[in-house]
Amino acid sequence: MAPRWRLPYGHVVAFLRLRTAFVSTAALCLLAACSKTTTTISQSYRNPGYEQTVFKKLLVIGVARDQDGRRAFEDAFASAINGQGGVAAASSGHLPKSEQLTEDEVRRAVEAGGYDGVLITRLLAVDKKQQYTPASTYNNPQTRYYAGGGGLYGYGFYGFYGTTYAEVHEPGYFETSTTIRLETNLYSVATDSLVWTAQSDTVDPTSIPDIRESMTTAVAKKLKEEKLIP
């Protein structure tokens, strides 16, 4: 008899009992992607016991309370994976509900769809950092030229001194940078094991569709590089 399928997070985590909402209403406003938003994979780990594992069909789950946000994210992620040559589908297509999914519901969806892997993404943090640029002063001479001849020197010694002493003052200012950090875990259905995990950082997103596209594209490319998808 096959072992019951569990989704450990680290070593001990109950499946989908993550109290932290993947996307709060405010965070959802940042989960999008413009073509110029950059996402980097800040860290990743692959279970050495699964170095040759290639997943044929993935079920994508976004841990979210907002159904519309969950559906949009999962659809984008599945599309990005399919665009890299893999096969993936959004869980919202099987389980369109706004409440927390139960383990039995997910297991039935996995078995019915013939999935061999489950990809789960959650929001880790929305970090805002401020950097202060101090005030500065620099010389900006306003040289006067004497129309009747003599150029700069036609205004006498103070004309020369005064026009070359002019200063420009720029006040200090703050710049705020926002980083959206998400965690994506890939589990094997056959062994109940965590195969791969990664954290992605998206900096200063400009729109909801933009960060979503940027993040899912970056992670899908990483899955392809790791040869976790065909």
MIVEX-159908 format. One record per residue (C-alpha): residue number from 1; x, y, z; residue in one letter. Coordinates in nm, 4 decimals, always signed. Layout:
REM residues N
<pt n="NUM" u="X" v="Y" w="Z" res="A"/>
...
This chain:
REM residues 230
<pt n="1" u="+0.0000" v="+0.0000" w="+0.0000" res="M"/>
<pt n="2" u="+0.1409" v="+0.3373" w="-0.1011" res="A"/>
<pt n="3" u="+0.2209" v="+0.5780" w="+0.1833" res="P"/>
<pt n="4" u="-0.0127" v="+0.8668" w="+0.2435" res="R"/>
<pt n="5" u="+0.0956" v="+1.1742" w="+0.0576" res="W"/>
<pt n="6" u="+0.2177" v="+1.4549" w="+0.2776" res="R"/>
<pt n="7" u="+0.3732" v="+1.7872" w="+0.1920" res="L"/>
<pt n="8" u="+0.6455" v="+1.8603" w="+0.4486" res="P"/>
<pt n="9" u="+0.7744" v="+2.2129" w="+0.4703" res="Y"/>
<pt n="10" u="+1.1300" v="+2.1839" w="+0.5905" res="G"/>
<pt n="11" u="+1.0966" v="+1.8702" w="+0.8005" res="H"/>
<pt n="12" u="+0.7607" v="+1.9276" w="+0.9670" res="V"/>
<pt n="13" u="+0.4782" v="+2.1241" w="+0.8098" res="V"/>
<pt n="14" u="+0.1125" v="+2.0346" w="+0.7759" res="A"/>
<pt n="15" u="-0.0063" v="+2.0680" w="+0.4202" res="F"/>
<pt n="16" u="-0.1602" v="+2.4051" w="+0.3459" res="L"/>
<pt n="17" u="-0.1933" v="+2.4996" w="+0.7119" res="R"/>
<pt n="18" u="+0.0026" v="+2.8140" w="+0.6585" res="L"/>
<pt n="19" u="-0.1534" v="+3.0849" w="+0.8661" res="R"/>
<pt n="20" u="+0.0330" v="+3.3545" w="+0.6813" res="T"/>
<pt n="21" u="-0.1800" v="+3.4617" w="+0.3855" res="A"/>
<pt n="22" u="+0.0069" v="+3.4281" w="+0.0582" res="F"/>
<pt n="23" u="-0.1624" v="+3.7376" w="-0.0724" res="V"/>
<pt n="24" u="-0.3348" v="+3.9900" w="+0.1484" res="S"/>
<pt n="25" u="-0.5436" v="+4.2554" w="-0.0205" res="T"/>
<pt n="26" u="-0.2525" v="+4.4981" w="-0.0077" res="A"/>
<pt n="27" u="+0.0033" v="+4.2468" w="-0.1269" res="A"/>
<pt n="28" u="-0.2180" v="+4.1432" w="-0.4154" res="L"/>
<pt n="29" u="-0.1805" v="+4.4927" w="-0.5500" res="C"/>
<pt n="30" u="+0.1873" v="+4.4119" w="-0.5953" res="L"/>
<pt n="31" u="+0.1533" v="+4.0656" w="-0.7479" res="L"/>
<pt n="32" u="+0.1761" v="+4.1514" w="-1.1159" res="A"/>
<pt n="33" u="+0.4341" v="+4.2105" w="-1.3755" res="A"/>
<pt n="34" u="+0.5483" v="+4.4724" w="-1.6213" res="C"/>
<pt n="35" u="+0.8004" v="+4.3618" w="-1.8764" res="S"/>
<pt n="36" u="+1.0797" v="+4.5578" w="-1.7106" res="K"/>
<pt n="37" u="+1.0367" v="+4.4358" w="-1.3546" res="T"/>
<pt n="38" u="+1.3273" v="+4.2154" w="-1.2483" res="T"/>
<pt n="39" u="+1.2986" v="+3.9002" w="-1.0377" res="T"/>
<pt n="40" u="+1.6016" v="+3.7125" w="-0.9097" res="T"/>
<pt n="41" u="+1.6254" v="+3.3721" w="-0.7431" res="I"/>
<pt n="42" u="+1.8039" v="+3.4695" w="-0.4227" res="S"/>
<pt n="43" u="+1.8525" v="+3.1108" w="-0.3047" res="Q"/>
<pt n="44" u="+1.7498" v="+2.7595" w="-0.3989" res="S"/>
<pt n="45" u="+1.8060" v="+2.4044" w="-0.2782" res="Y"/>
<pt n="46" u="+1.7561" v="+2.0690" w="-0.4468" res="R"/>
<pt n="47" u="+1.7229" v="+1.7491" w="-0.2488" res="N"/>
<pt n="48" u="+2.0277" v="+1.5415" w="-0.3499" res="P"/>
<pt n="49" u="+1.8131" v="+1.2317" w="-0.3556" res="G"/>
<pt n="50" u="+1.6253" v="+1.3688" w="-0.6565" res="Y"/>
<pt n="51" u="+1.9047" v="+1.4784" w="-0.8876" res="E"/>
<pt n="52" u="+1.7631" v="+1.2848" w="-1.1824" res="Q"/>
<pt n="53" u="+1.3963" v="+1.3597" w="-1.1186" res="T"/>
<pt n="54" u="+1.2028" v="+1.5251" w="-1.4002" res="V"/>
<pt n="55" u="+0.8367" v="+1.6067" w="-1.3410" res="F"/>
<pt n="56" u="+0.5941" v="+1.5308" w="-1.6219" res="K"/>
<pt n="57" u="+0.2895" v="+1.7116" w="-1.4843" res="K"/>
<pt n="58" u="+0.2684" v="+1.9692" w="-1.2062" res="L"/>
<pt n="59" u="-0.0235" v="+2.1009" w="-1.0055" res="L"/>
<pt n="60" u="+0.0326" v="+2.4664" w="-0.9162" res="V"/>
<pt n="61" u="-0.1030" v="+2.5978" w="-0.5852" res="I"/>
<pt n="62" u="-0.0867" v="+2.9549" w="-0.4631" res="G"/>
<pt n="63" u="-0.1438" v="+2.9848" w="-0.0889" res="V"/>
<pt n="64" u="-0.3958" v="+3.2683" w="-0.0891" res="A"/>
<pt n="65" u="-0.7225" v="+3.3726" w="+0.0681" res="R"/>
<pt n="66" u="-0.8274" v="+3.5859" w="-0.2252" res="D"/>
<pt n="67" u="-0.9740" v="+3.3630" w="-0.4950" res="Q"/>
<pt n="68" u="-0.9225" v="+3.6049" w="-0.7843" res="D"/>
<pt n="69" u="-0.5609" v="+3.6653" w="-0.6856" res="G"/>
<pt n="70" u="-0.4977" v="+3.2945" w="-0.6431" res="R"/>
<pt n="71" u="-0.6464" v="+3.2130" w="-0.9831" res="R"/>
<pt n="72" u="-0.4498" v="+3.4857" w="-1.1621" res="A"/>
<pt n="73" u="-0.1234" v="+3.3798" w="-1.0005" res="F"/>
<pt n="74" u="-0.1718" v="+3.0080" w="-1.0634" res="E"/>
<pt n="75" u="-0.2738" v="+3.0654" w="-1.4251" res="D"/>
<pt n="76" u="+0.0348" v="+3.2815" w="-1.4852" res="A"/>
<pt n="77" u="+0.2636" v="+3.0262" w="-1.3209" res="F"/>
<pt n="78" u="+0.1185" v="+2.7329" w="-1.5137" res="A"/>
<pt n="79" u="+0.1513" v="+2.9310" w="-1.8362" res="S"/>
<pt n="80" u="+0.5143" v="+3.0167" w="-1.7604" res="A"/>
<pt n="81" u="+0.6001" v="+2.6519" w="-1.6915" res="I"/>
<pt n="82" u="+0.4224" v="+2.5373" w="-2.0075" res="N"/>
<pt n="83" u="+0.6158" v="+2.8019" w="-2.1972" res="G"/>
<pt n="84" u="+0.9403" v="+2.6424" w="-2.0791" res="Q"/>
<pt n="85" u="+0.8393" v="+2.3025" w="-2.2115" res="G"/>
<pt n="86" u="+0.6838" v="+2.1608" w="-1.8961" res="G"/>
<pt n="87" u="+0.3243" v="+2.0653" w="-1.8265" res="V"/>
<pt n="88" u="+0.1388" v="+2.2383" w="-1.5423" res="A"/>
<pt n="89" u="-0.2136" v="+2.3330" w="-1.4430" res="A"/>
<pt n="90" u="-0.3653" v="+2.5691" w="-1.1872" res="A"/>
<pt n="91" u="-0.5301" v="+2.4124" w="-0.8839" res="S"/>
<pt n="92" u="-0.8069" v="+2.6710" w="-0.9059" res="S"/>
<pt n="93" u="-0.9308" v="+2.4922" w="-1.2171" res="G"/>
<pt n="94" u="-0.9895" v="+2.1816" w="-1.0069" res="H"/>
<pt n="95" u="-1.0696" v="+2.3442" w="-0.6719" res="L"/>
<pt n="96" u="-1.2362" v="+2.6824" w="-0.7283" res="P"/>
<pt n="97" u="-1.3004" v="+2.7826" w="-0.3691" res="K"/>
<pt n="98" u="-1.1976" v="+3.0753" w="-0.1518" res="S"/>
<pt n="99" u="-1.1628" v="+2.8767" w="+0.1718" res="E"/>
<pt n="100" u="-0.8526" v="+2.6841" w="+0.2707" res="Q"/>
<pt n="101" u="-0.8244" v="+2.3651" w="+0.0696" res="L"/>
<pt n="102" u="-0.8395" v="+2.0429" w="+0.2657" res="T"/>
<pt n="103" u="-0.5813" v="+1.7706" w="+0.2257" res="E"/>
<pt n="104" u="-0.8394" v="+1.5274" w="+0.0926" res="D"/>
<pt n="105" u="-0.9553" v="+1.7780" w="-0.1684" res="E"/>
<pt n="106" u="-0.6034" v="+1.8289" w="-0.2949" res="V"/>
<pt n="107" u="-0.5241" v="+1.4578" w="-0.2938" res="R"/>
<pt n="108" u="-0.8330" v="+1.3841" w="-0.5019" res="R"/>
<pt n="109" u="-0.7397" v="+1.6579" w="-0.7496" res="A"/>
<pt n="110" u="-0.3843" v="+1.5242" w="-0.7757" res="V"/>
<pt n="111" u="-0.5002" v="+1.1682" w="-0.8355" res="E"/>
<pt n="112" u="-0.7717" v="+1.2703" w="-1.0810" res="A"/>
<pt n="113" u="-0.5315" v="+1.4819" w="-1.2832" res="G"/>
<pt n="114" u="-0.2459" v="+1.2330" w="-1.2823" res="G"/>
<pt n="115" u="+0.0040" v="+1.4823" w="-1.1393" res="Y"/>
<pt n="116" u="+0.3443" v="+1.3626" w="-1.0270" res="D"/>
<pt n="117" u="+0.4472" v="+1.6889" w="-0.8622" res="G"/>
<pt n="118" u="+0.2886" v="+1.9697" w="-0.6643" res="V"/>
<pt n="119" u="+0.4292" v="+2.3231" w="-0.6751" res="L"/>
<pt n="120" u="+0.3280" v="+2.5482" w="-0.3842" res="I"/>
<pt n="121" u="+0.4091" v="+2.9188" w="-0.3574" res="T"/>
<pt n="122" u="+0.3574" v="+3.1485" w="-0.0610" res="R"/>
<pt n="123" u="+0.4408" v="+3.5073" w="+0.0218" res="L"/>
<pt n="124" u="+0.7301" v="+3.5413" w="+0.2661" res="L"/>
<pt n="125" u="+0.7651" v="+3.9164" w="+0.2999" res="A"/>
<pt n="126" u="+0.7078" v="+4.2602" w="+0.1567" res="V"/>
<pt n="127" u="+1.0199" v="+4.4541" w="+0.2524" res="D"/>
<pt n="128" u="+1.0459" v="+4.8297" w="+0.2252" res="K"/>
<pt n="129" u="+1.3823" v="+5.0006" w="+0.2637" res="K"/>
<pt n="130" u="+1.4645" v="+5.3698" w="+0.2679" res="Q"/>
<pt n="131" u="+1.7950" v="+5.5126" w="+0.1577" res="Q"/>
<pt n="132" u="+1.8817" v="+5.8749" w="+0.2324" res="Y"/>
<pt n="133" u="+2.0851" v="+6.0863" w="-0.0047" res="T"/>
<pt n="134" u="+2.2273" v="+6.3832" w="+0.1898" res="P"/>
<pt n="135" u="+2.2035" v="+6.7434" w="+0.0770" res="A"/>
<pt n="136" u="+2.4762" v="+6.8705" w="-0.1520" res="S"/>
<pt n="137" u="+2.6116" v="+7.2044" w="-0.2662" res="T"/>
<pt n="138" u="+2.8206" v="+7.2683" w="-0.5738" res="Y"/>
<pt n="139" u="+2.9527" v="+7.5637" w="-0.7681" res="N"/>
<pt n="140" u="+2.7583" v="+7.6721" w="-1.0736" res="N"/>
<pt n="141" u="+2.9202" v="+7.9855" w="-1.2114" res="P"/>
<pt n="142" u="+2.6991" v="+8.2158" w="-1.4148" res="Q"/>
<pt n="143" u="+2.9638" v="+8.3765" w="-1.6319" res="T"/>
<pt n="144" u="+2.8711" v="+8.7158" w="-1.7724" res="R"/>
<pt n="145" u="+3.0144" v="+8.8370" w="-2.0956" res="Y"/>
<pt n="146" u="+3.0571" v="+9.2037" w="-2.1753" res="Y"/>
<pt n="147" u="+2.8820" v="+9.2735" w="-2.5014" res="A"/>
<pt n="148" u="+3.1002" v="+9.5739" w="-2.5789" res="G"/>
<pt n="149" u="+3.4241" v="+9.3804" w="-2.5553" res="G"/>
<pt n="150" u="+3.6369" v="+9.2485" w="-2.2759" res="G"/>
<pt n="151" u="+3.4231" v="+8.9378" w="-2.2163" res="G"/>
<pt n="152" u="+3.4071" v="+8.8235" w="-1.8555" res="L"/>
<pt n="153" u="+3.6665" v="+9.0717" w="-1.7493" res="Y"/>
<pt n="154" u="+3.4637" v="+9.3740" w="-1.8618" res="G"/>
<pt n="155" u="+3.2641" v="+9.3754" w="-1.5345" res="Y"/>
<pt n="156" u="+3.5587" v="+9.4409" w="-1.3054" res="G"/>
<pt n="157" u="+3.6964" v="+9.2355" w="-1.0222" res="F"/>
<pt n="158" u="+3.3691" v="+9.1837" w="-0.8378" res="Y"/>
<pt n="159" u="+3.1838" v="+9.0962" w="-1.1540" res="G"/>
<pt n="160" u="+3.4304" v="+8.8173" w="-1.2040" res="F"/>
<pt n="161" u="+3.4232" v="+8.7092" w="-0.8398" res="Y"/>
<pt n="162" u="+3.0463" v="+8.7224" w="-0.8005" res="G"/>
<pt n="163" u="+2.9591" v="+8.5276" w="-1.1105" res="T"/>
<pt n="164" u="+3.2039" v="+8.2455" w="-1.0375" res="T"/>
<pt n="165" u="+3.1025" v="+8.2058" w="-0.6727" res="Y"/>
<pt n="166" u="+2.7394" v="+8.1144" w="-0.7408" res="A"/>
<pt n="167" u="+2.6386" v="+7.7916" w="-0.5647" res="E"/>
<pt n="168" u="+2.3577" v="+7.5450" w="-0.6200" res="V"/>
<pt n="169" u="+2.2058" v="+7.3685" w="-0.3182" res="H"/>
<pt n="170" u="+2.0217" v="+7.0391" w="-0.3567" res="E"/>
<pt n="171" u="+1.8249" v="+6.9220" w="-0.0522" res="P"/>
<pt n="172" u="+1.8553" v="+6.5687" w="+0.0814" res="G"/>
<pt n="173" u="+1.5913" v="+6.3112" w="-0.0089" res="Y"/>
<pt n="174" u="+1.4729" v="+5.9591" w="+0.0678" res="F"/>
<pt n="175" u="+1.4318" v="+5.6804" w="-0.1859" res="E"/>
<pt n="176" u="+1.2097" v="+5.3842" w="-0.0961" res="T"/>
<pt n="177" u="+1.2727" v="+5.0391" w="-0.2416" res="S"/>
<pt n="178" u="+1.0160" v="+4.7575" w="-0.2191" res="T"/>
<pt n="179" u="+1.1070" v="+4.3895" w="-0.2452" res="T"/>
<pt n="180" u="+0.8475" v="+4.1141" w="-0.2776" res="I"/>
<pt n="181" u="+0.9890" v="+3.7844" w="-0.1527" res="R"/>
<pt n="182" u="+0.8110" v="+3.4560" w="-0.2290" res="L"/>
<pt n="183" u="+0.8943" v="+3.0958" w="-0.1565" res="E"/>
<pt n="184" u="+0.8204" v="+2.8132" w="-0.3999" res="T"/>
<pt n="185" u="+0.8372" v="+2.4465" w="-0.2964" res="N"/>
<pt n="186" u="+0.8195" v="+2.1487" w="-0.5296" res="L"/>
<pt n="187" u="+0.7026" v="+1.8166" w="-0.3872" res="Y"/>
<pt n="188" u="+0.7030" v="+1.4652" w="-0.5255" res="S"/>
<pt n="189" u="+0.3635" v="+1.2965" w="-0.5098" res="V"/>
<pt n="190" u="+0.5184" v="+0.9482" w="-0.5174" res="A"/>
<pt n="191" u="+0.7409" v="+0.9942" w="-0.2114" res="T"/>
<pt n="192" u="+0.5773" v="+1.2729" w="-0.0105" res="D"/>
<pt n="193" u="+0.9103" v="+1.4561" w="-0.0204" res="S"/>
<pt n="194" u="+1.0338" v="+1.8080" w="-0.0800" res="L"/>
<pt n="195" u="+1.2400" v="+1.7948" w="-0.3992" res="V"/>
<pt n="196" u="+1.3255" v="+2.1602" w="-0.4554" res="W"/>
<pt n="197" u="+1.2752" v="+2.4950" w="-0.2860" res="T"/>
<pt n="198" u="+1.3592" v="+2.8500" w="-0.3876" res="A"/>
<pt n="199" u="+1.3117" v="+3.2085" w="-0.2803" res="Q"/>
<pt n="200" u="+1.2497" v="+3.4770" w="-0.5386" res="S"/>
<pt n="201" u="+1.2936" v="+3.8527" w="-0.4943" res="D"/>
<pt n="202" u="+1.1096" v="+4.1022" w="-0.7109" res="T"/>
<pt n="203" u="+1.2284" v="+4.4598" w="-0.6611" res="V"/>
<pt n="204" u="+1.0183" v="+4.7735" w="-0.7092" res="D"/>
<pt n="205" u="+0.7292" v="+4.6230" w="-0.9057" res="P"/>
<pt n="206" u="+0.5309" v="+4.8729" w="-1.1069" res="T"/>
<pt n="207" u="+0.2019" v="+4.6896" w="-1.1545" res="S"/>
<pt n="208" u="+0.0145" v="+4.3787" w="-1.0488" res="I"/>
<pt n="209" u="+0.0392" v="+4.1893" w="-1.3776" res="P"/>
<pt n="210" u="+0.4051" v="+4.2857" w="-1.4061" res="D"/>
<pt n="211" u="+0.5392" v="+4.1320" w="-1.0857" res="I"/>
<pt n="212" u="+0.3259" v="+3.8217" w="-1.1341" res="R"/>
<pt n="213" u="+0.4668" v="+3.7659" w="-1.4812" res="E"/>
<pt n="214" u="+0.8210" v="+3.8510" w="-1.3752" res="S"/>
<pt n="215" u="+0.8226" v="+3.6145" w="-1.0783" res="M"/>
<pt n="216" u="+0.6587" v="+3.3182" w="-1.2502" res="T"/>
<pt n="217" u="+0.8804" v="+3.3534" w="-1.5573" res="T"/>
<pt n="218" u="+1.1972" v="+3.3621" w="-1.3451" res="A"/>
<pt n="219" u="+1.1008" v="+3.0556" w="-1.1409" res="V"/>
<pt n="220" u="+0.9864" v="+2.8610" w="-1.4474" res="A"/>
<pt n="221" u="+1.3231" v="+2.9291" w="-1.6125" res="K"/>
<pt n="222" u="+1.4984" v="+2.8088" w="-1.2979" res="K"/>
<pt n="223" u="+1.2961" v="+2.4865" w="-1.3016" res="L"/>
<pt n="224" u="+1.4073" v="+2.4362" w="-1.6595" res="K"/>
<pt n="225" u="+1.7721" v="+2.5066" w="-1.5734" res="E"/>
<pt n="226" u="+1.7537" v="+2.2576" w="-1.2873" res="E"/>
<pt n="227" u="+1.6035" v="+2.0026" w="-1.5301" res="K"/>
<pt n="228" u="+1.3053" v="+1.9533" w="-1.3053" res="L"/>
<pt n="229" u="+1.0775" v="+1.9927" w="-1.6058" res="I"/>
<pt n="230" u="+1.1417" v="+1.8494" w="-1.9573" res="P"/>
